[in-house]
Amino acid sequence: MPTIPADAPTGNYKFYDQSVTLPHVFAPGQTLDDNVARYLNQAVATSVGNRFGAKIRKAVEELNSKRAADFKAGTYTGPLEDVTNAKGEVKGQRPATATAADLGWDFQAEITAVFTDFEPGVSQRGGGAGGTPSGDPVANEMRRLAGVAVKDLYKAKGIKYKDMLDAKDPANPDQSMYAKHTSAYLEAKGEQLRAIVEAQFAAMKTMESVADADLDLGEAA
């Protein structure tokens, strides 16, 4: 880090449930050295990637919902997957769970559009899969982990994730039951999830001085 000026402004933050202040050592008009420029480019790429991921997750969930609706209406003609019971016996079929590849997108064009719309330092919110993604990578990762935990709870209780993804919340038909359960888990375990994610991000920061171009990945086979 650069030398901290004696008159540097400070910001209030909260880590591991502890309120602290940190100096703000970067200012408008400041010349960037190589390390700072590398860090800022990586931070922008991470934020854009988080938004891109939320966009994909939303589109995949919408495609899964459409498949389920078409299947129920008897108009579905896409790929199928077996429905099995606890003994592994096939009891029927349902639409195959969609993946990003099923969207048929030009992914480079899509992420370029996200990058073009991105404004560093400006929170950009939009309806996402299972919730509302924010410009905060920590919040996005917290929600992702909450979703993983909910899926594990489904598995432990013998509940099919696909069923909860297709089922609508009676109180809010615009969201799935999976989205509702994820939000409830996030509300109940938010502090613990934040501590986990902030620890992960702190560990990642130790690698910031290593540029991708400096890594010797060898020649492709």
C-alpha positions in Angstrom: 0.0 0.0 0.0 1.1 3.6 -0.5 2.2 5.7 2.4 -0.8 6.9 4.4 -0.9 10.7 4.6 -1.4 12.1 8.0 -4.5 14.0 6.8 -6.0 11.1 4.8 -9.8 10.8 5.1 -11.2 7.7 6.6 -14.2 5.5 6.0 -16.2 3.4 8.5 -16.4 -0.3 7.9 -17.6 -3.4 9.7 -15.6 -6.7 9.6 -16.4 -9.8 11.7 -19.0 -7.7 13.5 -16.4 -5.2 14.5 -16.7 -1.5 13.6 -13.4 0.0 12.4 -12.1 2.8 10.3 -9.6 2.6 7.4 -7.8 5.4 5.6 -8.9 6.3 2.0 -5.5 6.5 0.3 -6.7 6.9 -3.3 -8.1 10.2 -4.6 -9.4 11.6 -7.9 -6.6 12.7 -10.2 -4.1 10.4 -8.6 -1.6 8.7 -10.9 -1.9 4.9 -10.9 1.2 2.8 -10.5 1.3 -0.7 -12.1 0.1 -2.6 -9.0 -2.8 -0.3 -8.4 -3.8 -0.3 -12.0 -3.7 -4.1 -12.0 -5.8 -4.3 -8.9 -8.4 -1.9 -10.2 -8.7 -3.8 -13.5 -9.1 -7.1 -11.5 -11.7 -5.5 -9.3 -13.7 -4.2 -12.3 -13.5 -7.7 -13.9 -14.8 -9.3 -10.7 -17.7 -6.9 -10.4 -18.6 -7.4 -14.1 -18.3 -11.1 -13.7 -20.6 -11.1 -10.7 -23.3 -9.2 -12.7 -22.8 -11.5 -15.7 -23.2 -14.6 -13.5 -26.4 -13.2 -12.0 -27.7 -12.5 -15.5 -27.0 -16.1 -16.5 -28.6 -17.6 -13.3 -31.7 -15.5 -13.9 -32.0 -16.6 -17.5 -31.4 -20.3 -16.7 -34.1 -20.2 -13.9 -36.5 -18.5 -16.4 -35.8 -21.2 -18.9 -36.4 -24.0 -16.3 -39.7 -22.4 -15.4 -40.7 -22.2 -19.0 -39.8 -25.9 -19.5 -41.9 -26.9 -16.5 -44.9 -24.8 -17.7 -44.6 -26.3 -21.3 -44.3 -29.8 -19.8 -47.4 -29.3 -17.7 -49.3 -28.0 -20.7 -48.1 -31.0 -22.8 -46.3 -28.8 -25.3 -42.7 -29.5 -24.2 -40.5 -31.1 -26.8 -37.0 -30.6 -25.3 -34.7 -33.0 -23.5 -35.9 -35.1 -20.6 -34.5 -36.6 -17.4 -35.7 -39.5 -15.3 -37.5 -38.9 -12.0 -36.4 -41.5 -9.4 -37.5 -42.4 -5.9 -35.3 -42.9 -2.9 -34.5 -46.5 -4.1 -33.3 -45.2 -7.4 -36.3 -46.6 -9.3 -37.4 -44.6 -12.3 -41.0 -43.3 -11.7 -41.3 -40.9 -14.7 -39.7 -38.1 -16.6 -39.5 -34.4 -16.5 -37.7 -31.6 -18.4 -34.0 -31.8 -18.1 -32.5 -29.1 -15.9 -31.2 -26.2 -18.1 -27.6 -25.0 -18.1 -26.0 -21.9 -19.4 -25.2 -23.7 -22.6 -28.9 -24.1 -23.3 -29.4 -20.3 -23.5 -27.8 -20.1 -26.9 -26.1 -16.8 -26.1 -23.1 -15.2 -27.6 -21.5 -15.0 -24.1 -18.7 -12.7 -25.2 -21.2 -10.2 -26.6 -23.3 -10.5 -23.4 -20.4 -9.9 -21.0 -19.2 -7.0 -23.2 -22.7 -5.4 -22.8 -22.5 -5.9 -19.0 -19.0 -4.3 -19.0 -20.2 -1.4 -21.1 -23.1 -0.7 -18.7 -20.9 -1.0 -15.6 -20.0 2.1 -13.6 -17.4 1.6 -10.9 -18.6 2.8 -7.5 -22.3 2.9 -8.6 -24.6 0.2 -7.1 -26.6 -1.4 -9.9 -29.5 -3.5 -8.9 -31.8 -5.7 -11.0 -34.0 -8.7 -10.6 -31.8 -11.7 -10.3 -32.2 -15.5 -9.9 -33.4 -16.2 -6.4 -33.0 -12.6 -5.3 -31.7 -9.2 -6.2 -28.0 -9.1 -7.1 -26.1 -6.0 -6.0 -22.9 -4.3 -7.0 -21.3 -5.7 -3.8 -19.4 -8.9 -4.6 -19.5 -9.9 -0.9 -23.3 -9.7 -0.9 -23.5 -11.7 -4.1 -21.3 -14.4 -2.7 -23.2 -14.5 0.5 -26.4 -15.2 -1.5 -24.7 -17.9 -3.5 -23.6 -19.7 -0.4 -27.1 -19.3 1.1 -28.4 -21.0 -2.0 -26.0 -23.9 -1.7 -26.9 -24.3 1.9 -30.6 -24.4 1.0 -29.9 -27.1 -1.6 -28.1 -29.2 1.1 -31.1 -28.8 3.4 -33.4 -30.0 0.6 -31.2 -33.0 0.1 -31.1 -33.9 3.8 -34.9 -33.6 3.9 -35.5 -35.6 0.7 -36.9 -32.6 -1.1 -36.1 -32.2 -4.8 -34.4 -28.9 -5.7 -36.0 -28.9 -9.1 -39.5 -29.1 -7.4 -38.7 -26.0 -5.2 -37.3 -24.2 -8.2 -40.5 -24.8 -10.2 -42.9 -24.1 -7.3 -44.1 -20.5 -6.8 -44.2 -18.7 -3.5 -47.9 -18.2 -2.8 -47.2 -14.8 -1.2 -45.1 -13.7 -4.2 -45.8 -15.6 -7.4 -42.9 -13.7 -9.1 -40.4 -15.8 -7.1 -39.8 -19.5 -6.6 -40.0 -21.3 -3.3 -36.2 -21.8 -3.7 -35.7 -18.0 -3.9 -37.9 -17.6 -0.8 -36.0 -20.2 1.2 -32.7 -18.7 0.1 -33.7 -15.2 1.3 -34.9 -16.7 4.6 -31.6 -18.5 5.1 -29.7 -15.3 4.2 -31.7 -13.3 6.8 -31.2 -15.9 9.5 -27.5 -16.6 8.9 -26.3 -13.3 7.3 -23.7 -12.5 9.9 -22.1 -15.9 9.7 -22.1 -15.8 5.9 -20.6 -12.4 5.8 -17.7 -13.5 8.1 -17.0 -16.5 5.9 -17.1 -14.5 2.6 -15.0 -11.6 4.0 -12.4 -14.1 5.2 -12.3 -15.7 1.7 -12.0 -12.3 0.0 -9.2 -11.3 2.5 -7.3 -14.5 1.6 -7.7 -13.6 -2.1 -6.2 -10.2 -1.6 -2.9 -11.9 -0.7 -2.6 -12.9 -4.4 -3.4 -9.5 -5.9 0.3 -8.7 -6.5 0.6 -11.6 -8.8 -0.5 -10.7 -12.3 -2.0 -13.3 -14.6 0.6 -12.6 -17.1 3.3 -13.5 -14.6 2.0 -17.0 -14.1 3.8 -19.8 -16.0 1.0 -22.1 -17.1 3.1 -24.0 -19.6 2.2 -24.7 -23.2 -1.1 -26.1 -24.2 -0.9 -29.8 -25.1 
